[in-house]
Amino acid sequence: MYIVNGIAYADTDENEMRIKKVRALDDKIMILTFDSGEERLYDASPLLSLPAFGPLKDDDVFKTPRIVDGIVTWADGKIDLAPETMYADSYPYQTPEDLVS
């Protein structure tokens, strides 16, 4: 068991995935950097049909994500999304510098 922000979890956190950097782009696309150093593209647009994520339709909200304890949050923490979900629903991304040979 482990505790994060006062919430007890039954599993171990030794393999916990965390996001260390996020950049919101146009069209509800994000570049995520995970604690492993891997960068991935995430499309948040499928979330917009869900009531909990409705505020992300507003670009002023979507484009101001914060990372709290390795989790991407919006609206002062009222909206968040698990790093594992973001990883599973994202795609590998290479920065332009990575493409130069």
Phi and psi restraints in degrees (range 20) as a CNS / XPLOR table:
assign (resid 1 and name C) (resid 2 and name N)
       (resid 2 and name CA) (resid 2 and name C) 1.0 -144.0 20.0 2
assign (resid 2 and name N) (resid 2 and name CA)
       (resid 2 and name C) (resid 3 and name N) 1.0 161.3 20.0 2
assign (resid 2 and name C) (resid 3 and name N)
       (resid 3 and name CA) (resid 3 and name C) 1.0 -124.3 20.0 2
assign (resid 3 and name N) (resid 3 and name CA)
       (resid 3 and name C) (resid 4 and name N) 1.0 131.0 20.0 2
assign (resid 3 and name C) (resid 4 and name N)
       (resid 4 and name CA) (resid 4 and name C) 1.0 -129.9 20.0 2
assign (resid 4 and name N) (resid 4 and name CA)
       (resid 4 and name C) (resid 5 and name N) 1.0 125.0 20.0 2
assign (resid 4 and name C) (resid 5 and name N)
       (resid 5 and name CA) (resid 5 and name C) 1.0 51.9 20.0 2
assign (resid 5 and name N) (resid 5 and name CA)
       (resid 5 and name C) (resid 6 and name N) 1.0 38.9 20.0 2
assign (resid 5 and name C) (resid 6 and name N)
       (resid 6 and name CA) (resid 6 and name C) 1.0 78.9 20.0 2
assign (resid 6 and name N) (resid 6 and name CA)
       (resid 6 and name C) (resid 7 and name N) 1.0 5.2 20.0 2
assign (resid 6 and name C) (resid 7 and name N)
       (resid 7 and name CA) (resid 7 and name C) 1.0 -107.4 20.0 2
assign (resid 7 and name N) (resid 7 and name CA)
       (resid 7 and name C) (resid 8 and name N) 1.0 127.9 20.0 2
assign (resid 7 and name C) (resid 8 and name N)
       (resid 8 and name CA) (resid 8 and name C) 1.0 -89.1 20.0 2
assign (resid 8 and name N) (resid 8 and name CA)
       (resid 8 and name C) (resid 9 and name N) 1.0 132.4 20.0 2
assign (resid 8 and name C) (resid 9 and name N)
       (resid 9 and name CA) (resid 9 and name C) 1.0 -116.2 20.0 2
assign (resid 9 and name N) (resid 9 and name CA)
       (resid 9 and name C) (resid 10 and name N) 1.0 142.9 20.0 2
assign (resid 9 and name C) (resid 10 and name N)
       (resid 10 and name CA) (resid 10 and name C) 1.0 -76.3 20.0 2
assign (resid 10 and name N) (resid 10 and name CA)
       (resid 10 and name C) (resid 11 and name N) 1.0 -29.1 20.0 2
assign (resid 10 and name C) (resid 11 and name N)
       (resid 11 and name CA) (resid 11 and name C) 1.0 -83.3 20.0 2
assign (resid 11 and name N) (resid 11 and name CA)
       (resid 11 and name C) (resid 12 and name N) 1.0 173.9 20.0 2
assign (resid 11 and name C) (resid 12 and name N)
       (resid 12 and name CA) (resid 12 and name C) 1.0 -88.7 20.0 2
assign (resid 12 and name N) (resid 12 and name CA)
       (resid 12 and name C) (resid 13 and name N) 1.0 148.8 20.0 2
assign (resid 12 and name C) (resid 13 and name N)
       (resid 13 and name CA) (resid 13 and name C) 1.0 -100.6 20.0 2
assign (resid 13 and name N) (resid 13 and name CA)
       (resid 13 and name C) (resid 14 and name N) 1.0 10.8 20.0 2
assign (resid 13 and name C) (resid 14 and name N)
       (resid 14 and name CA) (resid 14 and name C) 1.0 -63.7 20.0 2
assign (resid 14 and name N) (resid 14 and name CA)
       (resid 14 and name C) (resid 15 and name N) 1.0 -25.2 20.0 2
assign (resid 14 and name C) (resid 15 and name N)
       (resid 15 and name CA) (resid 15 and name C) 1.0 -109.3 20.0 2
assign (resid 15 and name N) (resid 15 and name CA)
       (resid 15 and name C) (resid 16 and name N) 1.0 20.4 20.0 2
assign (resid 15 and name C) (resid 16 and name N)
       (resid 16 and name CA) (resid 16 and name C) 1.0 -61.1 20.0 2
assign (resid 16 and name N) (resid 16 and name CA)
       (resid 16 and name C) (resid 17 and name N) 1.0 130.8 20.0 2
assign (resid 16 and name C) (resid 17 and name N)
       (resid 17 and name CA) (resid 17 and name C) 1.0 -88.2 20.0 2
assign (resid 17 and name N) (resid 17 and name CA)
       (resid 17 and name C) (resid 18 and name N) 1.0 137.5 20.0 2
assign (resid 17 and name C) (resid 18 and name N)
       (resid 18 and name CA) (resid 18 and name C) 1.0 -133.8 20.0 2
assign (resid 18 and name N) (resid 18 and name CA)
       (resid 18 and name C) (resid 19 and name N) 1.0 150.8 20.0 2
assign (resid 18 and name C) (resid 19 and name N)
       (resid 19 and name CA) (resid 19 and name C) 1.0 -101.9 20.0 2
assign (resid 19 and name N) (resid 19 and name CA)
       (resid 19 and name C) (resid 20 and name N) 1.0 131.8 20.0 2
assign (resid 19 and name C) (resid 20 and name N)
       (resid 20 and name CA) (resid 20 and name C) 1.0 -107.8 20.0 2
assign (resid 20 and name N) (resid 20 and name CA)
       (resid 20 and name C) (resid 21 and name N) 1.0 -13.9 20.0 2
assign (resid 20 and name C) (resid 21 and name N)
       (resid 21 and name CA) (resid 21 and name C) 1.0 -152.4 20.0 2
assign (resid 21 and name N) (resid 21 and name CA)
       (resid 21 and name C) (resid 22 and name N) 1.0 141.3 20.0 2
assign (resid 21 and name C) (resid 22 and name N)
       (resid 22 and name CA) (resid 22 and name C) 1.0 -138.4 20.0 2
assign (resid 22 and name N) (resid 22 and name CA)
       (resid 22 and name C) (resid 23 and name N) 1.0 140.5 20.0 2
assign (resid 22 and name C) (resid 23 and name N)
       (resid 23 and name CA) (resid 23 and name C) 1.0 -135.5 20.0 2
assign (resid 23 and name N) (resid 23 and name CA)
       (resid 23 and name C) (resid 24 and name N) 1.0 117.9 20.0 2
assign (resid 23 and name C) (resid 24 and name N)
       (resid 24 and name CA) (resid 24 and name C) 1.0 -85.7 20.0 2
assign (resid 24 and name N) (resid 24 and name CA)
       (resid 24 and name C) (resid 25 and name N) 1.0 131.2 20.0 2
assign (resid 24 and name C) (resid 25 and name N)
       (resid 25 and name CA) (resid 25 and name C) 1.0 -112.4 20.0 2
assign (resid 25 and name N) (resid 25 and name CA)
       (resid 25 and name C) (resid 26 and name N) 1.0 -173.7 20.0 2
assign (resid 25 and name C) (resid 26 and name N)
       (resid 26 and name CA) (resid 26 and name C) 1.0 -70.5 20.0 2
assign (resid 26 and name N) (resid 26 and name CA)
       (resid 26 and name C) (resid 27 and name N) 1.0 165.2 20.0 2
assign (resid 26 and name C) (resid 27 and name N)
       (resid 27 and name CA) (resid 27 and name C) 1.0 59.8 20.0 2
assign (resid 27 and name N) (resid 27 and name CA)
       (resid 27 and name C) (resid 28 and name N) 1.0 29.0 20.0 2
assign (resid 27 and name C) (resid 28 and name N)
       (resid 28 and name CA) (resid 28 and name C) 1.0 63.7 20.0 2
assign (resid 28 and name N) (resid 28 and name CA)
       (resid 28 and name C) (resid 29 and name N) 1.0 28.7 20.0 2
assign (resid 28 and name C) (resid 29 and name N)
       (resid 29 and name CA) (resid 29 and name C) 1.0 -99.2 20.0 2
assign (resid 29 and name N) (resid 29 and name CA)
       (resid 29 and name C) (resid 30 and name N) 1.0 144.0 20.0 2
assign (resid 29 and name C) (resid 30 and name N)
       (resid 30 and name CA) (resid 30 and name C) 1.0 -131.6 20.0 2
assign (resid 30 and name N) (resid 30 and name CA)
       (resid 30 and name C) (resid 31 and name N) 1.0 148.1 20.0 2
assign (resid 30 and name C) (resid 31 and name N)
       (resid 31 and name CA) (resid 31 and name C) 1.0 -104.6 20.0 2
assign (resid 31 and name N) (resid 31 and name CA)
       (resid 31 and name C) (resid 32 and name N) 1.0 121.9 20.0 2
assign (resid 31 and name C) (resid 32 and name N)
       (resid 32 and name CA) (resid 32 and name C) 1.0 -111.1 20.0 2
assign (resid 32 and name N) (resid 32 and name CA)
       (resid 32 and name C) (resid 33 and name N) 1.0 137.1 20.0 2
assign (resid 32 and name C) (resid 33 and name N)
       (resid 33 and name CA) (resid 33 and name C) 1.0 -114.6 20.0 2
assign (resid 33 and name N) (resid 33 and name CA)
       (resid 33 and name C) (resid 34 and name N) 1.0 119.3 20.0 2
assign (resid 33 and name C) (resid 34 and name N)
       (resid 34 and name CA) (resid 34 and name C) 1.0 -87.4 20.0 2
assign (resid 34 and name N) (resid 34 and name CA)
       (resid 34 and name C) (resid 35 and name N) 1.0 164.1 20.0 2
assign (resid 34 and name C) (resid 35 and name N)
       (resid 35 and name CA) (resid 35 and name C) 1.0 -62.8 20.0 2
assign (resid 35 and name N) (resid 35 and name CA)
       (resid 35 and name C) (resid 36 and name N) 1.0 -16.2 20.0 2
assign (resid 35 and name C) (resid 36 and name N)
       (resid 36 and name CA) (resid 36 and name C) 1.0 -76.9 20.0 2
assign (resid 36 and name N) (resid 36 and name CA)
       (resid 36 and name C) (resid 37 and name N) 1.0 -10.6 20.0 2
assign (resid 36 and name C) (resid 37 and name N)
       (resid 37 and name CA) (resid 37 and name C) 1.0 95.7 20.0 2
assign (resid 37 and name N) (resid 37 and name CA)
       (resid 37 and name C) (resid 38 and name N) 1.0 -11.1 20.0 2
assign (resid 37 and name C) (resid 38 and name N)
       (resid 38 and name CA) (resid 38 and name C) 1.0 -70.8 20.0 2
assign (resid 38 and name N) (resid 38 and name CA)
       (resid 38 and name C) (resid 39 and name N) 1.0 135.0 20.0 2
assign (resid 38 and name C) (resid 39 and name N)
       (resid 39 and name CA) (resid 39 and name C) 1.0 -104.5 20.0 2
assign (resid 39 and name N) (resid 39 and name CA)
       (resid 39 and name C) (resid 40 and name N) 1.0 138.5 20.0 2
assign (resid 39 and name C) (resid 40 and name N)
       (resid 40 and name CA) (resid 40 and name C) 1.0 -141.4 20.0 2
assign (resid 40 and name N) (resid 40 and name CA)
       (resid 40 and name C) (resid 41 and name N) 1.0 150.5 20.0 2
assign (resid 40 and name C) (resid 41 and name N)
       (resid 41 and name CA) (resid 41 and name C) 1.0 -94.6 20.0 2
assign (resid 41 and name N) (resid 41 and name CA)
       (resid 41 and name C) (resid 42 and name N) 1.0 131.8 20.0 2
assign (resid 41 and name C) (resid 42 and name N)
       (resid 42 and name CA) (resid 42 and name C) 1.0 -124.8 20.0 2
assign (resid 42 and name N) (resid 42 and name CA)
       (resid 42 and name C) (resid 43 and name N) 1.0 130.5 20.0 2
assign (resid 42 and name C) (resid 43 and name N)
       (resid 43 and name CA) (resid 43 and name C) 1.0 -101.7 20.0 2
assign (resid 43 and name N) (resid 43 and name CA)
       (resid 43 and name C) (resid 44 and name N) 1.0 110.8 20.0 2
assign (resid 43 and name C) (resid 44 and name N)
       (resid 44 and name CA) (resid 44 and name C) 1.0 -85.0 20.0 2
assign (resid 44 and name N) (resid 44 and name CA)
       (resid 44 and name C) (resid 45 and name N) 1.0 -5.2 20.0 2
assign (resid 44 and name C) (resid 45 and name N)
       (resid 45 and name CA) (resid 45 and name C) 1.0 -59.1 20.0 2
assign (resid 45 and name N) (resid 45 and name CA)
       (resid 45 and name C) (resid 46 and name N) 1.0 -34.1 20.0 2
assign (resid 45 and name C) (resid 46 and name N)
       (resid 46 and name CA) (resid 46 and name C) 1.0 -62.6 20.0 2
assign (resid 46 and name N) (resid 46 and name CA)
       (resid 46 and name C) (resid 47 and name N) 1.0 -21.4 20.0 2
assign (resid 46 and name C) (resid 47 and name N)
       (resid 47 and name CA) (resid 47 and name C) 1.0 -73.5 20.0 2
assign (resid 47 and name N) (resid 47 and name CA)
       (resid 47 and name C) (resid 48 and name N) 1.0 -23.4 20.0 2
assign (resid 47 and name C) (resid 48 and name N)
       (resid 48 and name CA) (resid 48 and name C) 1.0 -63.6 20.0 2
assign (resid 48 and name N) (resid 48 and name CA)
       (resid 48 and name C) (resid 49 and name N) 1.0 -20.5 20.0 2
assign (resid 48 and name C) (resid 49 and name N)
       (resid 49 and name CA) (resid 49 and name C) 1.0 -80.5 20.0 2
assign (resid 49 and name N) (resid 49 and name CA)
       (resid 49 and name C) (resid 50 and name N) 1.0 -11.2 20.0 2
assign (resid 49 and name C) (resid 50 and name N)
       (resid 50 and name CA) (resid 50 and name C) 1.0 -90.1 20.0 2
assign (resid 50 and name N) (resid 50 and name CA)
       (resid 50 and name C) (resid 51 and name N) 1.0 131.0 20.0 2
assign (resid 50 and name C) (resid 51 and name N)
       (resid 51 and name CA) (resid 51 and name C) 1.0 -52.7 20.0 2
assign (resid 51 and name N) (resid 51 and name CA)
       (resid 51 and name C) (resid 52 and name N) 1.0 -39.2 20.0 2
assign (resid 51 and name C) (resid 52 and name N)
       (resid 52 and name CA) (resid 52 and name C) 1.0 -63.3 20.0 2
assign (resid 52 and name N) (resid 52 and name CA)
       (resid 52 and name C) (resid 53 and name N) 1.0 -26.6 20.0 2
assign (resid 52 and name C) (resid 53 and name N)
       (resid 53 and name CA) (resid 53 and name C) 1.0 -104.0 20.0 2
assign (resid 53 and name N) (resid 53 and name CA)
       (resid 53 and name C) (resid 54 and name N) 1.0 3.3 20.0 2
assign (resid 53 and name C) (resid 54 and name N)
       (resid 54 and name CA) (resid 54 and name C) 1.0 -50.9 20.0 2
assign (resid 54 and name N) (resid 54 and name CA)
       (resid 54 and name C) (resid 55 and name N) 1.0 -40.5 20.0 2
assign (resid 54 and name C) (resid 55 and name N)
       (resid 55 and name CA) (resid 55 and name C) 1.0 -58.6 20.0 2
assign (resid 55 and name N) (resid 55 and name CA)
       (resid 55 and name C) (resid 56 and name N) 1.0 -20.6 20.0 2
assign (resid 55 and name C) (resid 56 and name N)
       (resid 56 and name CA) (resid 56 and name C) 1.0 -71.2 20.0 2
assign (resid 56 and name N) (resid 56 and name CA)
       (resid 56 and name C) (resid 57 and name N) 1.0 -10.8 20.0 2
assign (resid 56 and name C) (resid 57 and name N)
       (resid 57 and name CA) (resid 57 and name C) 1.0 -62.6 20.0 2
assign (resid 57 and name N) (resid 57 and name CA)
       (resid 57 and name C) (resid 58 and name N) 1.0 -28.4 20.0 2
assign (resid 57 and name C) (resid 58 and name N)
       (resid 58 and name CA) (resid 58 and name C) 1.0 -80.4 20.0 2
assign (resid 58 and name N) (resid 58 and name CA)
       (resid 58 and name C) (resid 59 and name N) 1.0 117.8 20.0 2
assign (resid 58 and name C) (resid 59 and name N)
       (resid 59 and name CA) (resid 59 and name C) 1.0 -59.0 20.0 2
assign (resid 59 and name N) (resid 59 and name CA)
       (resid 59 and name C) (resid 60 and name N) 1.0 -30.7 20.0 2
assign (resid 59 and name C) (resid 60 and name N)
       (resid 60 and name CA) (resid 60 and name C) 1.0 -63.5 20.0 2
assign (resid 60 and name N) (resid 60 and name CA)
       (resid 60 and name C) (resid 61 and name N) 1.0 -31.4 20.0 2
assign (resid 60 and name C) (resid 61 and name N)
       (resid 61 and name CA) (resid 61 and name C) 1.0 -81.9 20.0 2
assign (resid 61 and name N) (resid 61 and name CA)
       (resid 61 and name C) (resid 62 and name N) 1.0 -50.2 20.0 2
assign (resid 61 and name C) (resid 62 and name N)
       (resid 62 and name CA) (resid 62 and name C) 1.0 -58.4 20.0 2
assign (resid 62 and name N) (resid 62 and name CA)
       (resid 62 and name C) (resid 63 and name N) 1.0 -40.6 20.0 2
assign (resid 62 and name C) (resid 63 and name N)
       (resid 63 and name CA) (resid 63 and name C) 1.0 -83.9 20.0 2
assign (resid 63 and name N) (resid 63 and name CA)
       (resid 63 and name C) (resid 64 and name N) 1.0 11.1 20.0 2
assign (resid 63 and name C) (resid 64 and name N)
       (resid 64 and name CA) (resid 64 and name C) 1.0 -125.2 20.0 2
assign (resid 64 and name N) (resid 64 and name CA)
       (resid 64 and name C) (resid 65 and name N) 1.0 53.8 20.0 2
assign (resid 64 and name C) (resid 65 and name N)
       (resid 65 and name CA) (resid 65 and name C) 1.0 -73.4 20.0 2
assign (resid 65 and name N) (resid 65 and name CA)
       (resid 65 and name C) (resid 66 and name N) 1.0 155.1 20.0 2
assign (resid 65 and name C) (resid 66 and name N)
       (resid 66 and name CA) (resid 66 and name C) 1.0 -130.2 20.0 2
assign (resid 66 and name N) (resid 66 and name CA)
       (resid 66 and name C) (resid 67 and name N) 1.0 155.4 20.0 2
assign (resid 66 and name C) (resid 67 and name N)
       (resid 67 and name CA) (resid 67 and name C) 1.0 -106.3 20.0 2
assign (resid 67 and name N) (resid 67 and name CA)
       (resid 67 and name C) (resid 68 and name N) 1.0 124.8 20.0 2
assign (resid 67 and name C) (resid 68 and name N)
       (resid 68 and name CA) (resid 68 and name C) 1.0 -126.1 20.0 2
assign (resid 68 and name N) (resid 68 and name CA)
       (resid 68 and name C) (resid 69 and name N) 1.0 116.4 20.0 2
assign (resid 68 and name C) (resid 69 and name N)
       (resid 69 and name CA) (resid 69 and name C) 1.0 53.2 20.0 2
assign (resid 69 and name N) (resid 69 and name CA)
       (resid 69 and name C) (resid 70 and name N) 1.0 38.5 20.0 2
assign (resid 69 and name C) (resid 70 and name N)
       (resid 70 and name CA) (resid 70 and name C) 1.0 81.1 20.0 2
assign (resid 70 and name N) (resid 70 and name CA)
       (resid 70 and name C) (resid 71 and name N) 1.0 9.6 20.0 2
assign (resid 70 and name C) (resid 71 and name N)
       (resid 71 and name CA) (resid 71 and name C) 1.0 -118.2 20.0 2
assign (resid 71 and name N) (resid 71 and name CA)
       (resid 71 and name C) (resid 72 and name N) 1.0 135.5 20.0 2
assign (resid 71 and name C) (resid 72 and name N)
       (resid 72 and name CA) (resid 72 and name C) 1.0 -76.1 20.0 2
assign (resid 72 and name N) (resid 72 and name CA)
       (resid 72 and name C) (resid 73 and name N) 1.0 129.5 20.0 2
assign (resid 72 and name C) (resid 73 and name N)
       (resid 73 and name CA) (resid 73 and name C) 1.0 -131.4 20.0 2
assign (resid 73 and name N) (resid 73 and name CA)
       (resid 73 and name C) (resid 74 and name N) 1.0 160.1 20.0 2
assign (resid 73 and name C) (resid 74 and name N)
       (resid 74 and name CA) (resid 74 and name C) 1.0 -137.3 20.0 2
assign (resid 74 and name N) (resid 74 and name CA)
       (resid 74 and name C) (resid 75 and name N) 1.0 167.5 20.0 2
assign (resid 74 and name C) (resid 75 and name N)
       (resid 75 and name CA) (resid 75 and name C) 1.0 52.3 20.0 2
assign (resid 75 and name N) (resid 75 and name CA)
       (resid 75 and name C) (resid 76 and name N) 1.0 53.0 20.0 2
assign (resid 75 and name C) (resid 76 and name N)
       (resid 76 and name CA) (resid 76 and name C) 1.0 55.2 20.0 2
assign (resid 76 and name N) (resid 76 and name CA)
       (resid 76 and name C) (resid 77 and name N) 1.0 37.4 20.0 2
assign (resid 76 and name C) (resid 77 and name N)
       (resid 77 and name CA) (resid 77 and name C) 1.0 85.3 20.0 2
assign (resid 77 and name N) (resid 77 and name CA)
       (resid 77 and name C) (resid 78 and name N) 1.0 1.9 20.0 2
assign (resid 77 and name C) (resid 78 and name N)
       (resid 78 and name CA) (resid 78 and name C) 1.0 -73.4 20.0 2
assign (resid 78 and name N) (resid 78 and name CA)
       (resid 78 and name C) (resid 79 and name N) 1.0 -22.1 20.0 2
assign (resid 78 and name C) (resid 79 and name N)
       (resid 79 and name CA) (resid 79 and name C) 1.0 -124.6 20.0 2
assign (resid 79 and name N) (resid 79 and name CA)
       (resid 79 and name C) (resid 80 and name N) 1.0 132.4 20.0 2
assign (resid 79 and name C) (resid 80 and name N)
       (resid 80 and name CA) (resid 80 and name C) 1.0 -149.5 20.0 2
assign (resid 80 and name N) (resid 80 and name CA)
       (resid 80 and name C) (resid 81 and name N) 1.0 166.8 20.0 2
assign (resid 80 and name C) (resid 81 and name N)
       (resid 81 and name CA) (resid 81 and name C) 1.0 -144.6 20.0 2
assign (resid 81 and name N) (resid 81 and name CA)
       (resid 81 and name C) (resid 82 and name N) 1.0 131.5 20.0 2
assign (resid 81 and name C) (resid 82 and name N)
       (resid 82 and name CA) (resid 82 and name C) 1.0 -61.6 20.0 2
assign (resid 82 and name N) (resid 82 and name CA)
       (resid 82 and name C) (resid 83 and name N) 1.0 135.9 20.0 2
assign (resid 82 and name C) (resid 83 and name N)
       (resid 83 and name CA) (resid 83 and name C) 1.0 -57.0 20.0 2
assign (resid 83 and name N) (resid 83 and name CA)
       (resid 83 and name C) (resid 84 and name N) 1.0 -35.9 20.0 2
assign (resid 83 and name C) (resid 84 and name N)
       (resid 84 and name CA) (resid 84 and name C) 1.0 -63.4 20.0 2
assign (resid 84 and name N) (resid 84 and name CA)
       (resid 84 and name C) (resid 85 and name N) 1.0 -38.5 20.0 2
assign (resid 84 and name C) (resid 85 and name N)
       (resid 85 and name CA) (resid 85 and name C) 1.0 -67.9 20.0 2
assign (resid 85 and name N) (resid 85 and name CA)
       (resid 85 and name C) (resid 86 and name N) 1.0 -44.3 20.0 2
assign (resid 85 and name C) (resid 86 and name N)
       (resid 86 and name CA) (resid 86 and name C) 1.0 -63.3 20.0 2
assign (resid 86 and name N) (resid 86 and name CA)
       (resid 86 and name C) (resid 87 and name N) 1.0 -37.7 20.0 2
assign (resid 86 and name C) (resid 87 and name N)
       (resid 87 and name CA) (resid 87 and name C) 1.0 -66.2 20.0 2
assign (resid 87 and name N) (resid 87 and name CA)
       (resid 87 and name C) (resid 88 and name N) 1.0 -48.2 20.0 2
assign (resid 87 and name C) (resid 88 and name N)
       (resid 88 and name CA) (resid 88 and name C) 1.0 -62.3 20.0 2
assign (resid 88 and name N) (resid 88 and name CA)
       (resid 88 and name C) (resid 89 and name N) 1.0 -32.1 20.0 2
assign (resid 88 and name C) (resid 89 and name N)
       (resid 89 and name CA) (resid 89 and name C) 1.0 -99.6 20.0 2
assign (resid 89 and name N) (resid 89 and name CA)
       (resid 89 and name C) (resid 90 and name N) 1.0 15.4 20.0 2
assign (resid 89 and name C) (resid 90 and name N)
       (resid 90 and name CA) (resid 90 and name C) 1.0 -116.6 20.0 2
assign (resid 90 and name N) (resid 90 and name CA)
       (resid 90 and name C) (resid 91 and name N) 1.0 176.5 20.0 2
assign (resid 90 and name C) (resid 91 and name N)
       (resid 91 and name CA) (resid 91 and name C) 1.0 -129.1 20.0 2
assign (resid 91 and name N) (resid 91 and name CA)
       (resid 91 and name C) (resid 92 and name N) 1.0 148.5 20.0 2
assign (resid 91 and name C) (resid 92 and name N)
       (resid 92 and name CA) (resid 92 and name C) 1.0 -56.9 20.0 2
assign (resid 92 and name N) (resid 92 and name CA)
       (resid 92 and name C) (resid 93 and name N) 1.0 144.1 20.0 2
assign (resid 92 and name C) (resid 93 and name N)
       (resid 93 and name CA) (resid 93 and name C) 1.0 -132.8 20.0 2
assign (resid 93 and name N) (resid 93 and name CA)
       (resid 93 and name C) (resid 94 and name N) 1.0 136.5 20.0 2
assign (resid 93 and name C) (resid 94 and name N)
       (resid 94 and name CA) (resid 94 and name C) 1.0 -115.6 20.0 2
assign (resid 94 and name N) (resid 94 and name CA)
       (resid 94 and name C) (resid 95 and name N) 1.0 130.5 20.0 2
assign (resid 94 and name C) (resid 95 and name N)
       (resid 95 and name CA) (resid 95 and name C) 1.0 -68.7 20.0 2
assign (resid 95 and name N) (resid 95 and name CA)
       (resid 95 and name C) (resid 96 and name N) 1.0 156.9 20.0 2
assign (resid 95 and name C) (resid 96 and name N)
       (resid 96 and name CA) (resid 96 and name C) 1.0 -55.7 20.0 2
assign (resid 96 and name N) (resid 96 and name CA)
       (resid 96 and name C) (resid 97 and name N) 1.0 -32.4 20.0 2
assign (resid 96 and name C) (resid 97 and name N)
       (resid 97 and name CA) (resid 97 and name C) 1.0 -64.7 20.0 2
assign (resid 97 and name N) (resid 97 and name CA)
       (resid 97 and name C) (resid 98 and name N) 1.0 -32.4 20.0 2
assign (resid 97 and name C) (resid 98 and name N)
       (resid 98 and name CA) (resid 98 and name C) 1.0 -69.1 20.0 2
assign (resid 98 and name N) (resid 98 and name CA)
       (resid 98 and name C) (resid 99 and name N) 1.0 -23.3 20.0 2
assign (resid 98 and name C) (resid 99 and name N)
       (resid 99 and name CA) (resid 99 and name C) 1.0 -85.4 20.0 2
assign (resid 99 and name N) (resid 99 and name CA)
       (resid 99 and name C) (resid 100 and name N) 1.0 -15.4 20.0 2
assign (resid 99 and name C) (resid 100 and name N)
       (resid 100 and name CA) (resid 100 and name C) 1.0 -77.2 20.0 2
assign (resid 100 and name N) (resid 100 and name CA)
       (resid 100 and name C) (resid 101 and name N) 1.0 130.1 20.0 2
